[in-house]
Amino acid sequence: MEILIDIILKAGRSAVELSLFVLLPVMVVMLSLMRLLEARGVLDRVVAVVAPVLRPVGLTGLGVFAALQINFVSFAAPMATLAMMEQRGASDRHIAATLAMVFAMSQANAALPMMTMGLDLLLTLGWSLIGGLTAAAATYYLFGRSLSAAEAQLDESLKHPVAENAKGVLDVINRAGAEAFKLAVGAIPMLVLSLVVVTALRVFGAIDALTAILAPLLDALSIDKALILPTLTKYLAGGTAMMGVMDEMRRAGQISVELLNASAGFLISPFDLPGVAVLISAGPRIAAVWKPAALGACIGIAVRTVGHILGA
C-alpha cells in the first residue's frame, strides 16, 4: 500500500507541474494569438485563399480551419468545426476526408509543450500538413469513395468575436486565457491516472516483461525498445498522457532528442482511443464515417512516420 501511495503522489506532482508550468503557458500564448488572428479576420482570409487549392484533396473551407485548429489549438478544437460542417450540409465524403485529416495531424496540446523537450516544431508541422493532406485524399478518393457527395449550399464563414479596439483585444485575450486554463486543468485527471498506471506497470515489472516479449521483433525492425512505454500510453490514454510519460523519460535520460523527433510522426496525433472517442462525438454523421476516416488516417500517419524518421 505504501508503494501505491508513493506512486500516486509522485504521479500527481508530475502531472500538476506538467499541466500548469508547461502546458498552460504555451496554450495561453498560442490560443491568444489564434483568437486574435480570428477576431481580426486574418484566418478568414487565409481560409478563403487556401480552400480552393485544397479542394482537390476533399477539403472545404471549414476543413482548412479544422487543420489550423488541430495544429495550433488542441485536438478537441476541431469538434466545433466538424459539428458545423454537419449542420451546414457538408457531404459525408467531405466530412470523412476532414475527419481523416484531423486524425492524422499533429495535435497542438502535445506538440507545442514538447518543444521544451527538444521537439523540432517546424519538422512536425511540415509533416503534419503532408500527412493530413495525404489522409484526406486517401479517404476522399479511396476509402470514402462510396459515401454520398451530395451537399447543401454551404456557408463556410465562421462566426467569431471582433477586436476593433483595445477593449475588444483584451476581451479576446481574456477568453483565450480562460479557454487555455480550462484545457490545462482538464488534462490533469487523465495525466495523473495515466502516470499512476504507467508507473505501477513499470514498478511491478509489466513493462519489462512486455519489452522482453517484443524485443526480438523490435530488434529485427531496428526499433528502440524505449518507445514501448510512450506508444502504449499514447494509444490507450491519449497524446497528453504520452507527453507526460515522455517528459519523465526525457528527464531520466531514457529518450534522446533524436529518438523523440523520429517517433513524433506516430506518437503526436489524436488517433488514439480517447481522441477518436472525443472527435466522433461531434455529431451522428461524423460518427457514421469514422471507419473510412480511420483507414485514411493510417495512410497519413504512415507517411508522417517515414518523414520523421528520415528528417530526425
C-alpha positions in Angstrom: 0.0 0.0 0.0 2.9 2.4 0.8 4.3 1.8 -2.7 1.0 2.7 -4.3 0.6 5.9 -2.3 4.1 6.9 -3.2 3.4 6.3 -6.9 0.2 8.3 -6.7 1.9 11.3 -5.0 4.8 11.3 -7.5 2.4 11.0 -10.5 0.2 13.8 -9.1 3.1 16.1 -8.6 4.5 15.4 -12.1 1.0 15.9 -13.7 0.3 19.2 -12.0 3.8 20.5 -12.9 3.5 19.5 -16.5 0.0 20.9 -16.8 0.4 24.2 -15.0 4.0 25.0 -15.8 4.4 23.7 -19.3 1.0 23.1 -21.0 -0.7 26.2 -19.6 1.8 29.0 -20.6 2.2 27.5 -24.1 -1.6 27.2 -24.6 -2.3 30.7 -23.3 0.1 32.3 -25.8 -0.9 30.1 -28.8 -4.7 30.4 -28.1 -4.4 34.2 -27.6 -2.6 34.5 -30.9 -5.1 32.3 -32.7 -8.1 34.1 -31.3 -6.7 37.5 -32.1 -6.0 36.4 -35.7 -9.5 35.0 -35.9 -11.0 38.2 -34.4 -9.1 40.4 -36.9 -10.4 38.3 -39.8 -6.9 37.1 -40.8 -7.9 33.4 -40.5 -11.0 34.0 -42.7 -8.7 35.5 -45.4 -6.3 32.6 -45.1 -9.1 30.1 -45.4 -10.6 31.9 -48.5 -7.2 31.8 -50.2 -6.2 28.2 -49.3 -9.6 26.5 -49.6 -9.7 26.4 -53.5 -6.2 25.0 -53.6 -7.1 22.1 -51.2 -10.5 21.4 -52.7 -9.0 18.6 -54.9 -8.0 16.6 -51.9 -11.5 16.7 -50.5 -11.3 19.6 -48.1 -13.7 22.6 -47.9 -13.0 26.0 -46.3 -14.2 24.7 -42.9 -11.8 21.7 -43.4 -8.9 24.2 -43.7 -10.0 25.9 -40.4 -10.1 22.4 -38.7 -6.4 21.9 -39.8 -5.4 25.2 -38.2 -7.2 24.3 -35.0 -5.6 20.9 -34.6 -2.1 22.2 -35.3 -2.3 25.4 -33.2 -5.1 25.0 -30.5 -5.8 21.4 -29.4 -7.0 18.0 -30.5 -10.6 18.8 -29.3 -10.8 22.2 -31.1 -11.9 20.8 -34.5 -15.0 19.3 -32.8 -16.9 22.6 -33.2 -15.9 22.8 -36.9 -16.9 19.2 -37.6 -20.2 19.8 -36.0 -20.6 23.0 -38.1 -19.9 21.0 -41.3 -22.6 18.5 -40.3 -25.1 21.2 -39.5 -24.4 23.2 -42.7 -24.9 20.3 -45.0 -21.4 19.2 -46.0 -21.4 15.9 -47.8 -20.5 12.7 -45.9 -17.5 12.3 -48.2 -16.1 15.8 -47.3 -16.8 15.1 -43.6 -14.9 11.8 -43.8 -11.9 13.5 -45.5 -11.8 16.3 -43.0 -12.0 13.8 -40.1 -9.2 11.7 -41.5 -7.1 14.8 -41.9 -7.7 15.7 -38.2 -6.9 12.2 -37.0 -3.6 12.2 -38.9 -2.3 15.7 -38.0 -0.1 16.8 -35.1 -2.1 17.9 -32.1 -1.1 21.3 -30.6 -1.7 20.4 -27.0 1.1 17.8 -27.2 3.4 19.1 -29.9 3.7 22.7 -28.6 4.6 21.8 -25.0 7.0 19.1 -26.3 9.2 21.8 -27.8 10.6 22.2 -24.3 11.8 18.6 -24.6 13.6 19.2 -27.9 10.8 18.5 -30.4 11.5 20.1 -33.8 8.3 22.1 -34.3 8.9 23.1 -38.0 9.6 19.5 -38.9 6.5 18.4 -37.0 4.2 21.0 -38.6 5.6 20.3 -42.1 5.0 16.6 -41.9 1.7 17.2 -40.1 0.4 19.1 -43.2 1.7 16.5 -45.6 0.3 13.6 -43.6 -3.1 15.3 -43.1 -3.5 16.1 -46.8 -2.5 12.5 -47.7 -5.1 11.2 -45.2 -7.8 13.5 -46.6 -7.0 12.5 -50.2 -6.8 8.7 -49.4 -10.2 8.9 -47.7 -11.9 11.1 -50.3 -10.8 9.1 -53.4 -10.3 5.6 -51.9 -11.8 4.6 -48.6 -14.7 7.0 -48.7 -15.5 7.0 -52.4 -18.8 5.2 -51.8 -20.0 7.8 -49.4 -22.6 10.4 -50.5 -21.1 13.5 -52.2 -24.4 15.4 -52.1 -24.2 18.7 -50.1 -26.3 21.6 -49.4 -25.4 25.2 -50.2 -22.6 25.8 -47.6 -22.0 28.9 -45.6 -18.3 28.5 -44.8 -17.9 31.7 -42.8 -17.2 31.3 -39.1 -18.9 33.5 -36.5 -16.4 34.9 -34.1 -15.8 38.0 -31.9 -14.1 41.0 -33.3 -11.2 43.0 -31.9 -11.5 46.5 -33.3 -10.3 48.4 -30.2 -8.2 47.9 -27.1 -11.2 46.6 -25.1 -12.1 44.1 -27.8 -8.5 42.8 -27.9 -8.4 42.5 -24.1 -11.7 40.6 -24.2 -10.4 38.1 -26.8 -7.2 37.6 -24.7 -9.1 37.0 -21.5 -11.4 34.5 -23.2 -8.4 32.7 -24.7 -6.7 32.6 -21.3 -9.8 31.1 -19.7 -10.0 28.5 -22.5 -6.3 27.6 -22.1 -6.8 27.3 -18.3 -9.7 25.0 -18.8 -7.7 22.8 -21.2 -4.7 22.7 -18.9 -6.8 21.9 -15.7 -8.9 19.4 -17.7 -5.8 17.5 -18.7 -4.7 16.9 -15.0 -7.0 13.9 -14.2 -6.0 12.0 -17.3 -2.4 12.8 -16.7 -2.5 11.6 -13.1 -4.3 8.4 -13.9 -2.1 7.5 -16.8 1.1 8.3 -14.9 -0.1 6.2 -12.0 -0.9 3.3 -14.3 2.3 3.5 -16.3 4.5 3.9 -13.2 2.7 1.0 -11.5 3.2 -1.2 -14.6 6.9 -0.2 -14.6 7.4 -0.8 -10.8 5.7 -4.2 -10.9 7.6 -5.4 -13.9 4.9 -5.5 -16.6 6.7 -3.1 -18.9 9.9 -5.1 -18.6 8.0 -8.3 -19.3 6.4 -6.8 -22.4 9.7 -5.4 -23.6 11.3 -8.9 -23.2 8.5 -10.4 -25.3 8.7 -7.8 -28.1 12.5 -7.5 -28.1 13.2 -9.9 -30.9 10.6 -8.3 -33.2 11.8 -4.8 -32.3 15.4 -5.7 -32.8 14.6 -7.2 -36.2 12.8 -3.9 -37.2 15.6 -1.7 -35.7 13.1 -0.1 -33.3 14.3 1.2 -29.9 12.7 -0.7 -27.1 12.3 2.6 -25.1 9.4 3.5 -27.3 7.2 0.7 -26.0 6.1 2.7 -22.9 5.2 6.0 -24.6 3.5 4.2 -27.5 1.4 2.1 -25.2 0.4 5.2 -23.2 -0.4 7.2 -26.3 -2.8 4.7 -27.9 -4.6 3.8 -24.7 -4.6 7.1 -22.8 -4.1 9.8 -25.4 -1.5 12.3 -26.5 -1.5 14.4 -23.4 -0.7 11.3 -21.3 2.0 10.3 -23.7 3.5 13.8 -23.3 3.6 13.3 -19.5 5.4 9.9 -19.9 7.8 11.3 -22.5 8.7 14.2 -20.2 9.5 11.7 -17.4 11.6 9.6 -19.7 13.5 12.7 -21.1 14.3 13.9 -17.6 15.6 10.4 -16.8 17.7 10.3 -19.9 15.9 7.3 -21.4 14.8 9.0 -24.6 17.1 11.1 -26.8 16.1 14.2 -28.7 16.8 12.3 -31.9 14.5 9.4 -30.9 11.8 11.9 -29.7 11.8 13.6 -33.2 12.0 10.3 -35.1 8.9 8.9 -33.2 6.8 12.1 -33.4 5.2 11.0 -36.6 3.2 8.2 -34.9 3.1 9.5 -31.4 1.7 13.0 -31.8 -1.8 12.8 -33.3 -5.3 12.5 -31.9 -5.6 9.0 -33.5 -5.9 7.0 -30.2 -8.8 5.7 -28.1 -9.6 9.0 -26.2 -9.0 11.2 -29.3 -11.2 9.2 -31.6 -14.0 8.9 -29.0 -14.0 12.7 -28.4 -13.9 13.7 -32.1 -16.6 11.4 -33.3 -18.9 12.7 -30.5 -19.2 15.9 -32.5 -22.3 14.5 -34.3 -24.0 11.4 -35.7 -22.9 11.9 -39.3 -19.3 12.4 -38.0 -19.5 9.1 -36.1 -21.0 7.3 -39.1 -17.9 8.0 -41.3 -15.2 7.2 -38.7 -14.2 3.9 -40.3 -13.1 5.2 -43.7 -11.6 8.2 -42.0 -9.6 5.9 -39.7 -8.3 4.0 -42.7 -7.2 7.2 -44.4 -5.6 8.4 -41.2 -3.5 5.3 -41.1 -2.1 6.2 -44.5 -1.4 9.8 -43.4 0.3 8.7 -40.2 2.4 6.2 -42.1 3.6 9.0 -44.3 4.4 11.2 -41.3 6.2 8.4 -39.6 8.5 7.8 -42.6 9.1 11.6 -42.9 10.1 12.0 -39.3 12.4 9.0 -39.4 14.2 10.5 -42.4 14.2 14.0 -41.1 15.3 13.3 -37.5 
